[in-house]
Amino acid sequence: METKSVSYYRPLATAAGIGSMLGSGIIVGLAATISVWQSGLGLTNSQVGIISGALTFAIAFGSLFCGKVADKIGLVKLFNWINLVYAIGAAVCVFSNSYSMFLIGIIITGVASGADLPISLTVVSHDSPDKKTSAKLVSSTQIFWQAGIFISYICSFIVSRMTGAMGARIVFGILTAFAIVAWLWRTLSKKFHQLHVEGDRNYRTEEESPNTTESVVKTLFSGKDKKKFLSFFIAIVVFYVGWNLLANTWGQFQTFMMVKADASQSLATGAGVVLNIVAFVVSILFSSVAGSKYRNTGFVIGSLIMFVAMVGMTIAGANLWAIIAAIAFYNLGSPMAGEALYKVWTQESFPIEVRSSIQGIINGFSRICCALFAFVTPALVLPGVIQKTMWCFAGIVLISFIAGVIMIRLQHKYGTID
């Protein structure tokens, strides 16, 4: 019965997962092609920096304000149409012939990408029949996040020898096509419409509860369960910001670190493809236990592996193969103690009416932290200082782990999990 239930809702999780794939795709796709865009459009170094920063802040903006937009036009309507906005932004990038046009396209795409994650996860959680099914479906979207990274690396590697910005335009064209597919599927699917109707029916009784009509601020600071929800919120924020600082560093500067350690561009890009296969496989395996008691064991094991990876780099320093080995080890542990758990914990812990807003706030705040940290990251991963930086990263892993343990204990304390 459980397998039937999950398989019945799986297409919806896949449609939501494509949104996650587009989210990671634009981040990695831009990072892997930015030098090509620079030469093709004649961008200055400062313009490249502005474009990279603009994407991160646009994602944060979309995450922070998606809840308000959903309140105005409806959760399902925003879920159905947000990928069209993404497609428009990506298409603007494809046909860009100037810095200004490309920047506008990046901002539109980033805002849509930031809004899609919390909205799509809330829709999946809303339409799921129970928490166990919701956990499995929500965590499975992380597979698509890793797929977006993997596909972006492969596409960037394949078109890397093309002249001008043509290769980069092809990568963004592929993202545009995926976004259009997601928009049409979400909008036209009769099954999705039925799932949304069933989800509304499931939550009709809960809507009579005082908690479900409270705003985010009231839920966290003045509602009758404010202590519980605020404790959840703080634990998740600390956990996710810590994890995301590391994930964003590897995502944006993995190739940079390898090149600075004397790797060729082809070796660095090829290694990125291979290393992300590790994370992709682990994400698939972890999604199968995300709704069970074993996910907490996976969290502990994943955190330990990431900590060992950071400590290993402090010992090995700027050695190229040590960096590759550490990233491989990190990619082994990260899917078990990172994004997937953050998604599941948020969806499990808060009333349905404020989930998209709270997830958006956490995601947006995390992205702002990552954007600010990205200004100094290149200087921190240079061969001369990378060992000291990795000690700091090991400390971040430890802090994130402690916040995760607190979150698990809070869930047991308040009975949000069995």
C-alpha positions as CSV (number, residue, x, y, z in Angstrom):
1,M,0.0,0.0,0.0
2,E,2.8,2.4,0.9
3,T,4.6,1.7,-2.4
4,K,1.4,2.4,-4.3
5,S,0.8,5.6,-2.4
6,V,4.3,6.9,-3.2
7,S,4.2,5.9,-6.8
8,Y,0.8,7.6,-7.2
9,Y,2.3,10.9,-6.1
10,R,5.8,10.4,-7.8
11,P,5.0,12.4,-11.0
12,L,4.2,15.5,-9.0
13,A,7.6,15.2,-7.2
14,T,9.3,14.8,-10.5
15,A,7.6,17.9,-11.9
16,A,8.8,19.8,-8.7
17,G,12.2,18.1,-9.0
18,I,12.7,19.6,-12.5
19,G,12.4,23.0,-10.8
20,S,15.2,22.0,-8.4
21,M,17.2,20.8,-11.4
22,L,16.7,24.2,-13.1
23,G,17.8,25.9,-9.8
24,S,21.1,24.1,-9.6
25,G,21.4,24.3,-13.4
26,I,21.5,28.1,-13.5
27,I,24.0,28.3,-10.7
28,V,26.4,25.8,-12.0
29,G,25.7,26.6,-15.7
30,L,26.7,30.2,-15.1
31,A,29.7,29.3,-13.0
32,A,31.0,26.9,-15.7
33,T,30.4,29.2,-18.6
34,I,31.0,32.7,-17.2
35,S,34.5,32.9,-18.8
36,V,33.0,32.0,-22.1
37,W,30.3,34.7,-21.7
38,Q,33.1,37.1,-20.7
39,S,35.0,36.6,-24.0
40,G,31.9,36.4,-26.1
41,L,30.2,39.5,-24.8
42,G,33.4,41.4,-24.0
43,L,32.7,41.7,-20.3
44,T,35.1,43.3,-17.9
45,N,36.1,41.5,-14.7
46,S,34.0,43.8,-12.6
47,Q,31.0,43.0,-14.8
48,V,31.6,39.3,-14.4
49,G,31.6,39.8,-10.6
50,I,28.3,41.8,-10.8
51,I,26.6,39.1,-12.8
52,S,27.6,36.3,-10.4
53,G,26.5,38.3,-7.4
54,A,23.3,39.4,-9.1
55,L,22.3,35.8,-9.6
56,T,22.8,34.9,-6.0
57,F,20.9,37.9,-4.7
58,A,18.1,37.4,-7.3
59,I,17.7,33.8,-6.0
60,A,17.5,35.1,-2.5
61,F,15.0,37.8,-3.4
62,G,12.8,35.2,-5.1
63,S,12.9,32.9,-2.1
64,L,12.2,35.7,0.4
65,F,9.1,37.1,-1.4
66,C,7.6,34.0,-3.0
67,G,5.3,33.5,0.0
68,K,3.7,37.0,-0.5
69,V,3.2,36.4,-4.2
70,A,1.6,33.0,-3.5
71,D,-0.8,34.7,-1.0
72,K,-1.8,37.1,-3.8
73,I,-2.2,34.7,-6.7
74,G,-2.5,31.3,-5.1
75,L,0.1,28.6,-4.3
76,V,-0.8,26.3,-7.2
77,K,-1.0,29.0,-9.8
78,L,2.5,30.2,-8.9
79,F,3.7,26.6,-8.9
80,N,2.3,26.2,-12.4
81,W,3.6,29.4,-14.0
82,I,6.9,30.2,-12.3
83,N,8.9,28.1,-14.7
84,L,7.6,30.2,-17.7
85,V,9.2,33.2,-16.0
86,Y,12.4,31.2,-15.7
87,A,12.2,30.2,-19.4
88,I,11.8,33.9,-20.4
89,G,14.9,34.9,-18.3
90,A,17.0,32.1,-19.7
91,A,15.9,32.9,-23.3
92,V,16.9,36.5,-22.8
93,C,20.4,35.2,-21.8
94,V,20.5,33.0,-24.9
95,F,19.9,35.9,-27.2
96,S,21.9,38.5,-25.3
97,N,24.3,40.7,-27.2
98,S,25.3,43.0,-24.4
99,Y,26.2,43.1,-20.7
100,S,22.9,44.8,-19.8
101,M,20.7,42.4,-21.6
102,F,22.5,39.4,-20.1
103,L,22.3,40.8,-16.6
104,I,18.5,41.3,-17.0
105,G,18.1,37.7,-18.1
106,I,20.2,36.4,-15.2
107,I,18.1,38.4,-12.7
108,I,14.8,37.2,-14.1
109,T,16.0,33.6,-14.1
110,G,17.4,33.9,-10.6
111,V,14.2,35.4,-9.1
112,A,12.1,32.6,-10.7
113,S,14.6,29.9,-9.5
114,G,14.6,31.2,-6.0
115,A,10.8,31.3,-5.8
116,D,10.3,27.8,-7.3
117,L,12.1,25.8,-4.6
118,P,9.9,26.7,-1.6
119,I,6.7,26.8,-3.6
120,S,7.2,23.5,-5.3
121,L,8.2,21.7,-2.0
122,T,5.1,23.2,-0.3
123,V,2.9,21.9,-3.1
124,V,4.3,18.4,-2.9
125,S,4.0,18.4,0.9
126,H,0.4,19.8,0.7
127,D,-0.7,17.2,-1.8
128,S,0.9,14.2,0.0
129,P,-1.4,12.1,2.1
130,D,0.9,11.8,5.1
131,K,4.2,12.9,6.5
132,K,6.1,9.7,5.6
133,T,5.1,10.0,1.9
134,S,5.8,13.7,2.0
135,A,9.4,13.1,3.4
136,K,10.1,10.6,0.6
137,L,8.8,12.8,-2.1
138,V,10.4,16.0,-0.9
139,S,13.8,14.4,-0.3
140,S,13.6,12.9,-3.8
141,T,13.7,16.4,-5.4
142,Q,17.3,16.5,-4.2
143,I,18.2,13.9,-6.8
144,F,17.1,16.4,-9.5
145,W,19.2,19.2,-7.8
146,Q,22.2,16.9,-8.2
147,A,21.1,16.0,-11.8
148,G,21.1,19.7,-12.6
149,I,24.7,20.1,-11.5
150,F,25.7,17.0,-13.3
151,I,24.0,17.9,-16.6
152,S,25.4,21.5,-16.5
153,Y,28.9,20.2,-16.0
154,I,28.6,17.7,-18.9
155,C,27.0,20.3,-21.3
156,S,29.7,22.9,-20.4
157,F,32.4,20.3,-21.0
158,I,31.0,19.3,-24.3
159,V,30.6,22.9,-25.7
160,S,33.8,24.2,-24.1
161,R,35.7,24.2,-27.4
162,M,33.2,26.3,-29.3
163,T,34.2,29.8,-30.3
164,G,32.7,32.9,-28.9
165,A,29.7,32.6,-26.6
166,M,27.9,29.9,-28.7
167,G,28.7,27.1,-26.3
168,A,27.3,29.1,-23.3
169,R,24.2,30.0,-25.4
170,I,23.6,26.3,-26.0
171,V,23.8,25.5,-22.2
172,F,21.3,28.2,-21.5
173,G,19.1,27.1,-24.4
174,I,18.9,23.6,-22.8
175,L,17.8,25.2,-19.5
176,T,15.2,27.2,-21.4
177,A,13.8,24.0,-22.9
178,F,13.6,22.2,-19.6
179,A,11.8,25.2,-18.1
180,I,9.2,25.2,-20.8
181,V,8.6,21.4,-20.4
182,A,8.1,21.9,-16.6
183,W,5.7,24.8,-17.2
184,L,3.6,22.9,-19.7
185,W,3.5,19.7,-17.6
186,R,2.5,21.5,-14.4
187,T,-0.1,23.6,-16.1
188,L,-1.8,21.0,-18.4
189,S,-1.6,17.8,-16.3
190,K,-5.1,16.6,-15.3
191,K,-3.5,14.3,-12.7
192,F,-1.8,17.2,-11.0
193,H,-5.1,19.1,-10.9
194,Q,-6.7,16.2,-9.2
195,L,-3.8,15.9,-6.7
196,H,-4.2,19.6,-5.8
197,V,-8.0,19.1,-5.3
198,E,-7.3,16.1,-3.0
199,G,-4.7,18.1,-1.1
200,D,-7.1,20.9,-0.5
201,R,-9.6,18.3,0.8
202,N,-7.0,16.8,3.2
203,Y,-6.2,20.2,4.7
204,R,-9.7,21.5,4.9
205,T,-10.1,20.4,8.5
206,E,-6.8,21.8,9.5
207,E,-7.7,25.2,8.2
208,E,-10.2,25.5,11.0
209,S,-7.2,25.4,13.5
210,P,-6.0,28.7,14.8
211,N,-2.4,27.9,13.8
212,T,-3.1,27.6,10.1
213,T,-4.3,31.3,9.7
214,E,-1.4,32.9,11.5
215,S,1.3,34.8,9.6
216,V,4.9,33.8,9.8
217,V,5.7,36.4,12.4
218,K,2.8,35.4,14.6
219,T,3.6,31.8,14.2
220,L,7.2,32.2,15.3
221,F,6.8,34.9,17.9
222,S,3.3,35.2,19.3
223,G,1.3,32.1,18.5
224,K,0.4,29.5,21.1
225,D,3.2,27.2,19.8
226,K,5.7,30.0,19.3
227,K,8.4,28.2,21.4
228,K,8.2,25.1,19.3
229,F,8.2,26.8,15.9
230,L,10.9,29.3,16.8
231,S,13.1,26.5,18.1
232,F,12.6,24.6,14.8
233,F,13.3,27.8,12.8
234,I,16.6,28.6,14.6
235,A,17.9,25.1,14.4
236,I,17.1,24.8,10.7
237,V,18.6,28.2,9.9
238,V,21.9,27.4,11.6
239,F,22.1,23.9,10.1
240,Y,21.3,25.0,6.6
241,V,23.4,28.2,6.5
242,G,26.4,26.2,7.7
243,W,25.9,23.4,5.1
244,N,25.1,25.9,2.3
245,L,28.3,27.9,2.8
246,L,30.3,24.8,2.1
247,A,28.1,23.6,-0.7
248,N,28.1,27.0,-2.4
249,T,31.9,27.1,-2.1
250,W,32.3,23.8,-3.8
251,G,29.7,24.6,-6.4
252,Q,31.1,28.0,-7.4
253,F,34.8,27.5,-6.8
254,Q,35.5,23.8,-7.2
255,T,37.0,24.3,-10.7
256,F,38.8,27.5,-9.5
257,M,40.5,25.6,-6.6
258,M,41.7,22.8,-9.0
259,V,43.0,25.3,-11.5
260,K,44.9,27.2,-8.8
261,A,46.4,23.9,-7.7
262,D,47.8,23.5,-11.3
263,A,45.1,21.4,-12.9
264,S,44.3,22.0,-16.5
265,Q,40.9,23.3,-17.4
266,S,39.9,20.0,-19.0
267,L,41.0,18.0,-15.9
268,A,39.2,20.4,-13.6
269,T,35.9,20.2,-15.6
270,G,36.2,16.5,-16.2
271,A,36.8,15.9,-12.5
272,G,33.7,18.0,-11.7
273,V,31.6,15.6,-13.8
274,V,33.1,12.5,-12.1
275,L,32.9,13.9,-8.6
276,N,29.2,14.9,-9.0
277,I,28.4,11.3,-10.0
278,V,29.3,10.4,-6.4
279,A,26.8,12.9,-5.0
280,F,24.1,12.0,-7.5
281,V,24.3,8.3,-6.5
282,V,24.2,9.0,-2.8
283,S,21.3,11.4,-3.2
284,I,19.3,8.6,-4.9
285,L,20.1,6.1,-2.1
286,F,19.4,8.6,0.7
287,S,16.0,9.6,-0.8
288,S,14.9,6.0,-0.3
289,V,15.4,6.2,3.5
290,A,14.4,9.9,4.0
291,G,11.0,8.9,5.4
292,S,12.4,6.3,7.8
293,K,14.2,6.2,11.1
294,Y,17.5,5.6,9.2
295,R,17.7,9.1,7.9
296,N,19.1,10.3,11.3
297,T,21.8,7.6,11.1
298,G,22.6,8.9,7.6
299,F,22.8,12.4,8.9
300,V,25.4,11.4,11.5
301,I,27.5,9.4,9.0
302,G,27.3,12.2,6.4
303,S,28.4,14.8,8.8
304,L,31.3,12.7,10.0
305,I,32.4,12.1,6.4
306,M,32.3,15.9,5.6
307,F,34.3,16.7,8.7
308,V,37.0,14.1,7.8
309,A,37.1,15.6,4.3
310,M,37.8,19.1,5.7
311,V,40.4,17.9,8.1
312,G,42.0,15.8,5.4
313,M,42.5,19.0,3.3
314,T,44.0,20.8,6.3
315,I,46.7,18.1,6.4
316,A,47.3,17.7,2.6
317,G,47.1,21.4,1.8
318,A,47.1,22.5,-1.8
319,N,48.0,19.2,-3.4
320,L,45.8,18.7,-6.4
321,W,44.9,15.1,-5.9
322,A,44.3,15.7,-2.2
323,I,41.8,18.4,-3.2
324,I,40.1,16.0,-5.6
325,A,40.0,13.2,-3.0
326,A,38.6,15.6,-0.4
327,I,35.9,16.9,-2.7
328,A,34.9,13.3,-3.6
329,F,34.7,12.5,0.1
330,Y,32.7,15.6,0.7
331,N,30.3,14.7,-2.1
332,L,29.8,11.3,-0.4
333,G,28.7,12.8,2.9
334,S,26.9,16.0,1.8
335,P,23.7,14.5,0.4
336,M,23.1,12.7,3.7
337,A,23.5,15.7,5.9
338,G,22.4,18.7,3.9
339,E,19.8,20.0,1.4
340,A,17.5,17.0,1.5
341,L,17.2,17.1,5.3
342,Y,16.6,20.8,5.3
343,K,13.7,20.4,2.9
344,V,12.1,17.6,4.8
345,W,12.6,19.2,8.2
346,T,11.0,22.5,7.1
347,Q,8.0,20.7,5.5
348,E,7.5,18.5,8.6
349,S,7.8,21.2,11.2
350,F,5.5,24.1,10.2
351,P,1.8,24.6,9.4
352,I,1.0,24.3,5.7
353,E,-0.1,27.9,5.3
354,V,3.3,29.3,6.3
355,R,5.7,26.6,4.9
356,S,6.4,28.2,1.6
357,S,7.1,31.6,3.3
358,I,9.3,30.1,6.0
359,Q,11.2,27.9,3.5
360,G,11.6,31.0,1.4
361,I,12.9,33.1,4.3
362,I,15.5,30.4,5.2
363,N,16.5,29.8,1.7
364,G,16.8,33.5,0.9
365,F,18.7,34.3,4.1
366,S,21.1,31.4,3.3
367,R,21.7,32.7,-0.2
368,I,22.4,36.2,1.0
369,C,25.1,34.7,3.4
370,C,26.5,32.7,0.5
371,A,26.6,35.8,-1.8
372,L,28.4,37.8,0.8
373,F,30.8,35.0,1.5
374,A,31.5,34.5,-2.2
375,F,33.2,38.0,-2.2
376,V,36.1,36.6,-0.1
377,T,36.0,32.9,-1.1
378,P,38.5,33.2,-4.0
379,A,41.1,34.6,-1.6
380,L,40.4,31.9,1.0
381,V,41.0,28.9,-1.3
382,L,44.3,30.0,-2.8
383,P,47.2,27.5,-2.2
384,G,48.9,29.7,0.4
385,V,45.9,29.9,2.8
386,I,43.7,26.9,1.9
387,Q,44.8,24.8,4.9
388,K,43.7,27.5,7.4
389,T,40.4,27.9,5.5
390,M,39.7,24.2,5.8
391,W,40.1,24.3,9.5
392,C,37.4,27.0,9.5
393,F,35.2,24.8,7.2
394,A,35.7,21.9,9.6
395,G,34.4,24.1,12.4
396,I,31.4,25.1,10.2
397,V,30.6,21.4,9.6
398,L,30.7,20.8,13.4
399,I,28.3,23.8,14.1
400,S,25.9,22.6,11.4
401,F,26.0,19.1,12.9
402,I,25.2,20.3,16.4
403,A,22.3,22.3,15.0
404,G,21.1,19.2,13.2
405,V,21.3,17.1,16.4
406,I,19.2,19.8,18.2
407,M,16.7,19.7,15.4
408,I,16.3,15.9,15.7
409,R,15.8,16.1,19.5
410,L,13.2,18.9,19.0
411,Q,11.3,16.7,16.6
412,H,11.2,13.9,19.1
413,K,10.3,16.3,21.9
414,Y,7.3,17.8,20.1
415,G,6.3,14.6,18.4
416,T,6.6,15.7,14.8
417,I,8.2,12.4,13.9
418,D,7.7,8.9,15.3
